[in-house]
Every structure is written in structure tokens, then in C-alpha cells.
Amino acid sequence: MGITTSSVTPKRNQNECLHGIYHKEKYRWTEGQIAANIRKGKVTPIYPFSAESQRTSRCFCSICYNYYPSINETTCCQQGICTECLAAIIDPPPKQRMCPYCRSANISIKPNVEYNDLKSPVVNTHEPLTLDDSFANLPDELICLLLQYEHLDRQMVIDLYNAGVPIDEIEASLK
């Protein structure tokens, strides 16, 4: 598939603007290359993503873990990849490019694939984890510990933490 290699920066429309999933210097494609390939229909426009908790879109990018209304699909292993991830992890042509999923040489993509047309849709049927108020103001490391060991007396562990016992000591006592 012949991706355009132009480095000219045309005036961008809304669906050609990066959303900043990655730091600007991490992108391998220029903004001009991204815009030109979107306009030529060679890659999917950059749609606003929706997080899992309020997902309205169903096409999942397994790299950034966001959902989109449509997505690029690799032709080698039929995995979805959003244009922003594509521009950040795969070199623009004419360089040799490898699929980030199956490592196939010379990746090619099918753009603008909607959920019903995906060959291998990734569907997460689990509801997102929601935490009750007892986890408020606790560090992530302690929350992970409490969720990992379901048999724990949660209040006892929280009391130990509040008494000044370091989390690594609490964890060591569980093993």
C-alpha cells in the first residue's frame, strides 16, 4: 500500500490533529504526512477517542487502549491500530516497516474499518472496575495490594498504612 511521504504541512482539519497520546517528538510521521494520508484515504482520520468507562465507539486499538468509531486494520493479522499509534510506532515509507502485532514485514493496512467489518474485533465485555469510597486518598500501590489479595481484612491493612507501616513491609508480611 503506497503511503504518501510528503513532508509539507497543509492546513489541517479537526480529524487530522493529533490528540497528544504520545509526546510530540515520539511521532515518526510528520503532521504533513499524517494529514496527506488521511486526505487520500490511506489511513483512518484521527477521531477523538473514548475511554472504556464512557465508550460509545467500539473499535479498539490494542496499543493505546482507546476506542474509536473506525480504525485501521492490519492486513497481515487483522488487528486494529489507530492512526495516532500508527504514526508513532511505524516508520513512514520508504523504510522497511514491521507489524507491531505479528512482526510481519512490510505492514499494510485497510483504513476506515468499522466495528462490524473488523475481522478480529477486540471486545471487552467486562465493566470497568469502580472503587468504593474506602479507597479514597490511598496510594495506587496500596490499592493494588488490596485488590490483589481479596482475602485480606482491608480495614486492617489501611490501619497499618495509616499507622506508618511502609507498603513494602505490609506486602512482605502477606507472603
C-alpha positions in Angstrom: 0.0 0.0 0.0 1.6 3.3 -1.1 1.5 5.7 1.9 2.3 9.3 1.0 5.7 10.6 2.2 5.1 14.3 1.7 6.6 16.5 4.4 4.6 19.6 3.5 2.4 20.7 6.3 -1.1 21.5 4.8 -3.8 23.3 6.8 -5.2 20.6 9.0 -8.9 19.9 9.7 -10.2 18.6 13.0 -9.7 14.9 12.2 -6.1 15.4 11.2 -4.9 16.8 14.5 -3.0 14.7 17.0 -4.6 14.3 20.4 -1.3 14.0 22.2 -1.3 10.4 23.2 2.4 10.5 22.7 5.0 13.3 23.2 5.3 15.3 20.0 8.9 14.2 19.4 7.9 10.5 19.6 5.9 10.6 16.3 7.8 9.1 13.3 5.5 10.7 10.8 5.3 14.5 10.3 2.0 16.2 10.7 2.1 16.8 6.9 2.5 13.1 6.2 -0.4 12.3 8.6 -2.7 14.9 7.0 -1.8 13.9 3.4 -2.5 10.2 4.1 -5.8 10.9 5.8 -6.9 13.1 2.9 -6.0 10.4 0.4 -8.0 7.8 2.4 -4.9 5.7 3.1 -5.3 5.9 6.8 -8.3 6.5 9.1 -8.9 10.1 10.3 -7.9 10.8 13.8 -11.1 10.7 15.7 -11.5 11.7 19.3 -11.1 8.6 21.4 -13.5 7.5 24.1 -12.3 5.8 27.3 -13.7 2.4 28.3 -15.9 3.9 31.0 -17.9 6.1 28.6 -17.2 4.2 25.4 -19.5 5.0 22.6 -17.2 3.7 19.9 -16.4 0.0 19.6 -13.2 -0.2 17.5 -10.4 -0.9 20.0 -6.7 0.0 19.5 -4.7 -2.6 21.5 -1.7 -0.2 21.6 -3.2 2.9 23.2 -6.2 1.1 24.7 -8.7 3.6 23.4 -11.9 3.1 21.4 -12.7 4.8 18.1 -15.7 4.9 15.6 -13.5 3.3 12.9 -9.9 2.2 12.8 -7.1 1.0 10.6 -6.8 -2.8 10.3 -3.6 -4.6 9.6 -3.9 -6.9 6.6 -1.4 -9.5 8.0 -3.1 -10.3 11.3 -6.3 -8.2 11.2 -5.6 -6.2 14.3 -6.9 -2.7 14.8 -4.5 0.2 15.1 -5.5 3.9 15.4 -3.8 6.4 13.1 -2.1 8.2 16.0 -0.4 4.9 17.2 0.5 4.1 13.6 2.2 7.4 13.2 4.1 7.0 16.5 5.4 3.4 16.2 5.7 2.6 12.5 8.2 4.3 10.2 6.7 6.1 7.2 7.7 4.7 3.8 10.0 4.0 2.1 11.6 2.5 5.2 11.0 -1.2 5.9 8.0 -1.4 8.3 7.0 -4.2 10.6 3.6 -5.0 12.1 3.6 -4.2 15.8 1.4 -7.2 16.5 2.6 -10.2 14.4 6.0 -8.8 13.3 5.2 -9.3 9.6 7.5 -7.4 7.3 6.1 -4.6 5.2 2.9 -3.9 7.1 -0.1 -2.8 5.1 -3.4 -1.5 6.4 -7.0 -1.3 5.5 -8.3 2.1 6.6 -11.7 3.2 7.9 -12.8 -0.2 9.1 -15.9 0.0 11.3 -16.6 -2.5 14.2 -18.9 -4.7 12.3 -16.4 -5.1 9.5 -13.4 -6.0 11.7 -12.0 -9.5 11.1 -10.8 -9.8 14.7 -12.7 -7.4 16.8 -11.4 -7.0 20.4 -14.3 -6.8 22.6 -14.0 -6.1 26.3 -17.3 -7.3 27.8 -16.2 -6.6 31.4 -17.5 -3.4 33.1 -14.7 -1.1 34.2 -13.5 -1.6 37.8 -15.1 1.0 40.1 -13.7 1.6 43.6 -15.8 2.5 46.6 -15.1 5.4 48.9 -12.9 3.3 51.2 -10.1 3.6 48.6 -10.2 7.4 48.5 -6.9 9.1 49.3 -4.9 5.8 49.3 -1.8 5.4 47.1 -2.2 3.3 43.9 0.3 0.8 45.3 -1.8 0.1 48.3 -5.0 -0.1 46.3 -3.3 -2.7 44.0 -2.3 -4.7 47.1 -5.8 -4.7 48.5 -7.3 -5.8 45.2 -4.6 -8.4 44.6 -5.3 -10.2 47.9 -9.0 -10.4 48.2 -8.9 -12.4 51.4 -7.3 -9.5 53.4 -9.0 -7.6 56.1 -9.0 -4.4 54.1 -9.5 -2.1 57.1 -6.6 -3.7 59.0 -4.3 -3.1 56.1 -5.5 0.5 55.8 -5.0 1.0 59.5 -1.4 -0.4 59.2 -0.7 2.0 56.4 -2.2 5.0 58.3 -0.1 4.0 61.4 3.1 4.5 59.2 3.9 0.9 58.2 5.5 1.1 54.8 3.6 -0.6 52.0 6.5 -2.9 51.1 6.5 -4.2 54.7 2.8 -4.8 54.6 3.2 -6.7 51.3 6.2 -8.8 52.7 4.1 -9.9 55.7 1.5 -11.3 53.3 3.9 -13.7 51.5 
